[in-house]
């Protein structure tokens, strides 16, 4: 508990610092605690764990939106610690309450309690919520189970069946991104559409086979990738059926291919699914030995991680970092919605306000070229939507890729305070608050805040999950004891 709390605090401080201390809220992918009520006779044990979860100073000034995970699900103590916005009776599992939603800027966040497996209730909740919030340009769903993950839980029949129950609902309601946890290993899916079951199976049909296939034994060859004990050339009928099942749930036909830059999707027709890694570092799962076709990136090195989502009216940008050295574990990925002249004008204004003296010559030259190209397109009254959107995308990418010049060492005796107060804020109709007051101090000197996005090879290897998401005009940090996320949202100009 002590180590979890320490690491959780460290992760949050680094995630918030990565947003320039502008995180609007913290979004948890579930499992705020470890100890299920069914495992102990004394339900108050969870209170010690909740105290650890709520102990970081950051949570005294930044709201947190939590998701019910399987470790929270059977104990009503969960409900005593978080003020939930717009809570529904739909999706209530009888202990921890139902689904809920909140809006922030141009984004609608829908948080599902999928510990209640009544999918019809989740469907009704999503449809009703979307109908009441038609003006929101972005639609984000959070649930605990990693329905398109890449670690040990991801191939379990009860997880894949939940996937096939929920995916049509998400697609019919134009969801942009789904944030999950549960598997304690980071993964990002390709853009997916139309995933459906092509194989008949029961919820517990392959439990024994899954355990045997990924059992690493006493002396594993890899500490981060499970073995494949059941070989592809097996002649055993039961094992062959198991491998056929694994192939069927890779959903190869659901993958939407991107053209050109594979790290940018403009007006995509599919959904991206993100699974957060551990943010406290006490528990990890190995990645599966057969990486699923639907996976774009997966990563497991038994190091806490967090993700940052930066959202504007036009773009959603995702970056994920390891906490021990604050470097990226995945390349930047950006979703872009069609832009118009007014949005391109706003971005040009922002770019023109950037000082050349603060950044390396190479990165600033790329920005300057993108800026001139954007101005040319913006001056053309006959420019098509595609041309405007492409100019917007190129300029935004160049801005994100700016590299700060190395900081000059201060002369001896001129030490300066390196901390600033984490922002507060009282935006209404947003994430649940941890119900604690105060002014948290966070480190603003974390490395890599303006690091140029670069591709990182995925590690073929899977309960805190953390995601940090910046969104234009609004900032939000998202995290969970077994997983967390930080969100930063920028609002469009008045």
N, C-alpha and C positions, 0 to 999 in steps of 0.2 A: 504494500500500500504506500509506504513512504517513497519508494523508488518511482512508482507510478505517478504519484503526485508531483514529484520533482521534475520528472521528464515531461509530464503534461504541461506544467508551468513553462518549461523551457520551450516546448513546441509552440505554445500560444504566443509567447513573447516574440519568437522569431517570425511567426506567421503575420502578426500584426505589424511588426517592423517592416516586413517585406512590402506591405501596402503603404509604406510611408506614414504609418500610424493613422491611416484613414479607414481602417476596417469598420464597417457599419454593424456587422453582427457576426456571430459564430454559429455555424450550422453543423449540427452533430448527426452523423449517420447511424447512431444507435449504440447501445451498450455503454451507458454512462457509468455503470458499475459492473463488477465481475461476478458477485455471489448471488445466484438464484435463490429465491426464498425456499424452493423445494429441497435445496441442498442442506439447509440448516433449520433448526427449530426456532432460532432467535432471529426474527426479522430485523432487529435493530442493527445487525452487522452491516446491512446495506447503508445505514446512516453514516457509519465511519467512512465508507467508500464515497458516498455523496459529498461528505465534508472535504475529502481529498479532491474530488472533481471540481468543487466550487471554490477551492482555496486560492487559485491564481488571482493576483491583483487585477489582471486584465478583465476578469469577469465582473468586477465591481463597477465598470464603466461601459462595457460593451455587452449588448444583449446576446443571448444564445438561443437558437432554435433547435430543440432536441427531437430526435426520432426514437421511438420505442424499439429496442433491440430484444433479442431472446433472453438476455441476462436481466433486463428490466421487467420483462413482461408479466411475471407472476407475483408482483409485489406492488401494492398500492402506494408504497412510500415514494415511488416515482412522482406521483401527482402532487406531493407536498413541496416540491422544490422548483417548479417551473410554472410561470403564468402563461398559459397557452392562448393564443389569439384565435378567434373564430373556430372554436372547437366544435366538432360535429359528434352526434351520437352514432353516426355511421362509422364502422370500423372499430368499434369498441370491443376489446377482448374480455371485458368484465373486470379488469384490474387497473388499467393505465389510461383509459379514455380512448377516444376515437381519432379519426383523421382531423387535420386542421389545415388552415391556409393563412397566408399573409401576403400583402403586396408591398413592394419597395421599388420606387421609381417606376420603370417600365416593366418590372418583372413580377410574375405571379409564382409564388412558391407553394406547392401542395405537398404536405408531409403525411405519409400514409402509415398507419399502424398495421403492418402486415403480419403481426403476431395474431391478428384476427384474419383468418383465411377465407372469409366470406367475400369473394371477389365481386359479387353483385353490389355489395354495399360500397366498396371502393369505387366501382364504376359510377354509381349514383352520386357519390360525393364529388368525383372529378367533373362529371357533366354539369352538376349544379354550380360548382365553383367557377368553372370556365364560363358558364352562361352569365354569371354575375360580374365577371371581370373581363369583358370583351375588349376593353381598351388596353390591356397589358400586352406588350409586344413579345415578351419572352415568357415561356411556360416551363417551369422546372419542377420535377417531382423528386422527392427524397423518400426512400424506404430502406430498411435495414438489409434484407437479403440481397446478395450479389447475383442478380438474375442473369447478368452477362459478365461474370467475373472470370478469374483464371487461376484460383488456388484450390485447396482441397475440398471446400464446400461446393464449388461452382458446378460440379457434375452430378451432385446428388439429385435423385429424381424429384424430391419434393421442391427443390430449388428450381429445376428446369420446368417443372409443371407450373409453378407460380409464374415463371417467365411467360409461358405460352398463354396463361390466363390473362396476364396484365398487358402484354405488348399490344394487342388489338385496341385496348382501351386508350393507351397512350397515343397510338398512331391516329385513332379517330378523333382525338382531341388536340392534335397538333402540338404535342409536347416536344420541346427542343432538346432537353438533356435530362438524364435520370442519374441521380447521385445515390450510391449505395455503400455499404460497409461489409460487416460480417466475416470476411475472409482474411483480414489482417495482412493483406498483400495488395500492392497497387496494381491496377490495370485500367487501361482505357480502350474501349471498343472502337472498331471502325464505325462509320455511319451505317445503321442497320434499318431495314424496313421489311416487314412481311414475314418475320420469323414465326414458324408454326411447327407443331409436332408432326413428325413423319413416322413415328415409331410408337407402338403401344407398350406401356409399362405401368407398373404400380409405384406408389410412393416409396416403398421399401424394398423393391425387387432386387436392386443391385447393391444393397448396403454392405453385405459381406464381401462381395467382389471388389468394391471400391476400397474397403479397408485393406484387403490383401494386396491390391495392385500398388498402393502408395505407401505401404509399410516400409519405413526406412531402416528398421532394425536397430541393433545396438551400435553399429559402426557404419553410419551412412557415408557414401561417397560424396554426397553434396549436402550442405546444410540448408540449402535454399530451394532445391528442386527435388520433388518426390521421384522415387524410382518408378520404372514401369515393369513391375514384377510379372504382369501378364503380357506375354510376348505377342507381337502382331501375327506371328506365324503359328499360333497355337492351333491344335486340332481338337481341343476340348469343346464340345457344342455349347456348354454354358458360358465359357470364356469367349467364344466367338460371338455369342449373342450380346454379351457385355460390350465387346469392342464395337459391334454394330450400333449399339445404343450410343456409345461415346461419339462415333462419327456422325450420327443423326443430329445430336444436339450441338454440333459445331456451327449449324445454321449457315452454311456456305452460300446458299441461295439468297440469304437476306443481306449480304454485304453489298453496299453501294460504292461503286468505284468512283474515286475522285480523279479529275483530270488536272494536269499541270502540277501545281504545288499541292502535295499530299498533306500538308499541315494547315491548309486553309480550305474551308468549305463555304461556298457562296450560295445562299438560298437552298440549303440541302433538303432533300426529300426524305431523309432518314433521321434517326435519333442516335445520339452518342450516349453510351452508358459508362459511367466512371465509378470504379470501386476504390475507396480510400484505403490506404495502408494503416498500420498501427501508429498512433500518435503518442503513446506512453511507453511502448517498447518492452512490455513484459510478456507479450504473447504474440507469436507469429505462426503462420501456416505456410507450408511449402507451396510453391507453384506446381501446377500439374505437369507431368512429364510430356504430355502431348498438347502443345499450345493450340488453343482453339482457333479455327479459321477466322472467327469474328474479332479476334484481338489485334489491335494496332500496336500497343505497347504493354508489356507487363514487367514488373520489377519486384525483387525481394532480396534484400541483403541484411535482414534482421536489424534494421535501423529505423527509428521513428521517421515518419514523413508527414508532410502537409501539402495541400494544394491551394492555390489562389486563383479565383475566378474574377476577372475584371470585365464588367458588363457596361456597355453604353447602349444608347438607343439602337445602334446599328451593329455592334460587335459583342461577342462573348469570347473572351480569351482565357485559356487555361494554362497554368504552369504549376509544376509539382517539384518539391524540394525535399532533400534529406536533411535532418536537423543537425547531424554531427558536424557538417561543414557548410551547410546552407547552399549546396550546389544542386543543380537540376538533375532529376533522374529521368526526365522525358523532354522531348522538344516541345516548344510552344505549339498549341493548337488553337485555331481561331475559327469561329463560326460567324459569317457575315450575312446580314439581311440587306436587301436592296436599299441603296442610299439615294437621296435626292440632292438637288443643288444646295438647299439650306443646310443639310447635314454635312456636306462636303465643305461648305463655307465655314461652318463652326470648327471643323477639324483643321482647316487651313489656318484659321485664326490662332488655334492652339499651337500649331507647328511654328508659326511666325513668332510666337512668344518664347520659343526655346533659345537659350543663349548658346552660341557657338563656342564660347570660352569654357563651357562646363563639360564638353564631351570630346572624345578622341576625333582626330581629323577624318579618319576613314569612315566612322559611323555617322558623323555629321554630314559628310559629303553625300552619302547614300540618302540621308534625309533631304538634303538640299535638292537633289535630283528629283526625288519623289514629290517634293513640294512644288517645284516648277511644273512638273507634269500635271499635277492636280490643278494648279491654277489655269493651265491651258485648257483642260477639260471643262473646268467650271465656267470659264469665260465663253464657252461655246453653248449658246442657247439651244442648239439642235442636238447636243450630246445625248446619247441613249442612256437608259437606266443602267445597262450593263457597263457602259464606258464610265459613268459616274461611280458605280459601285467598285469597279476595278481600280479606279484612281484612289478612291477612299481606302480600299484594302491595302494598296501599295504604300500609301502615306502612313496609315496606322501601323503597318508592319515595320516601317522604317523608324517610326517614333519608338516603338517597343524595343527595337534593336539598338538604340543609342547606348553607348558605353561611356560611363563617366571617366574623366581623367583620374589618374591615381591621386589620392589625397596626399598632400605635402605634410611631412612630419612637423609637428609643432616644436618650436624651440623649447629647450629645457626650462622648466619653471612656469610654462604657459599652459598647463593642463586645463582642459575645459570639461564641463559636465557633458556627458554623452547620452543623457536620458531626457526624455520628454514625457509629458503626461499623455496617456492614451486618450483618444477622443471619446466623449460621451455622446449625448444627443438623445432627443426624445421624439424621434419619428413615430408617428402613430400607425396603428394597424400593421406592425412589423413583428419580428421574431419575439419569442418568449424571453423574459428577463430572468436572471438568476436571483432576483430579489435581494441584492446586496448593494450597498452604497460605497462610495469612496473614489479615490483617484489613483488608478494603477500607474506604475512607472514601467516603461518598456524600453529596451535597448533599440536605438535607431541606427546603430553602426554595423548591423549585420551585413556580411558580404553578399554581393550578388544582387542587390536591390535593382540595379539597372544593368544587370548582366545581359549580354547579347544572347538571344535564343539560339540554341545549337542542338543538333540531333544527337541523341544518346542511344546507343544500341540497347535493345531490351535484353534483360536477362531471362533465359528460358528456365524458369523454376516453378505461396500464397499464404482483446477485441477492441482495440481502439482504431477507428478509421478517421483520418483527418483530411479535410478538403478546405482550402482557403480560396475564396473567390472574390476578386475585385470586380466591381461593376460600376460603370461610369456615373459620376455624380453622387453615388452612394457607396459606402464601404461596409463590408460585412465579413467577419471572421467566423468560420464554421469549424467545429471540432467535437469529437466524442471520445470518452475515455478509452473505448476500444476503437475509436476512429473520429476524425474531425475534419472540418472544412472551413476555410476562410473566404468570405465573399466581400468584394469591394465594388459598389455600384455607383456609377457617376450619373447624375441626373442631367437631362438636357437643359440647356439654358432657358431662362424664363423669357 
